Amino acid sequence: MATAAPPPSRKQILSLFVSFLRLSRQFTDYNIREYTKRRTIDAFCHKKTLTNPSSVVVAFSDGNYQLQVAKRQALVYHMYSPEVKSIMEIKY
């Protein structure tokens, strides 16, 4: 018989939140960086009302999965980022 995973501690949840915010700083594009930061804050504010331990476990595991996806995406954006960060830097 499989036992249910224990709900994550407050420290683990805050660590996940901080990891998302730190990851958002790795995006070179301003719009993507700010979107990631805003989406992280909104998602955590929305999920903080969860009281059922099983739904907290599901949300935490989904958050860890999304963090891994975002890390891969940040790597891809970094590899293929344009050399010019702003249209004002283009030399004619």
N, C-alpha and C positions, 0 to 999 in steps of 0.2 A: 504494500500500500504506500503510495507516495504522500509525503507530508507537504503541506503548504509552506512556502518560503516565508520566513519572518519579515514583517514590514521593515523597511529601511529606517535607520535612525535619523534624527534631525540633522546630525553632522553629515551623514551621507547625502542627504537631500541638498543641504547647503553646498556641499562639495560639488555636486552635479551642477547646481546653479552657477557657481563660480567658474566651473570648467567651461560652461557655455559662454559666459561673458568673456573669458579669456580667449576662447576660440574666435569670438566675433572680432576681436582686434587683429586677427591674422588675415582677414580679408582686406585686400588692397583697395577695392572699389568701395567708395563711401556709401553708396546706396545699399549694397549687399551687407556691409558692416552694420549699418544702422538698422536695417531690416532684421538681421539676426539678433541684434541686441533687443530690439523692441518685441520681437516674437518670443524671445526667451522670457522676458519680464512678464508679458501677457500670459503666456502658458503657465508659468509658475504661480502667478496670482490667481488664475482660474482654477488650478489644481489644488491650491492650499485649502480649499473647503472640503476636500475628500476626507471622509471619516471611516469608511469601511476599509479594514486592513487589506483585504484582497484587492480592492481597487487601487489602493496606494501602491501595492506591490506591482500591479500591472502598469500603472503610470510611471513608476520608477524604472522598470525594465524597458518600457518604451522610450523613456528619456535617455537611458544609456545607449539604446540602439540609435536613436536620432543623433546623439553626440558622435557616435562612430561615423555615421553618414556625413555629418557636417565636417568632421575632420578630413575625410576623404575629399569632400567638395572644396575645402579650403586649400588642400594640396593641389588639386587640379586648377583652381583659380590662380594659385601662385605660379604654377608651371607655365600657364598660358596667359599671364597678365600682359597687357599692352605696355610697351616701353614708355609711352606718353601717358601720364596720369590725368592730364587735363587738356582740353582743346586749346587752351591758351599757350601751351608749350610747343605747339606745332610750328616749325620753321618753314616759311615759304621760300 
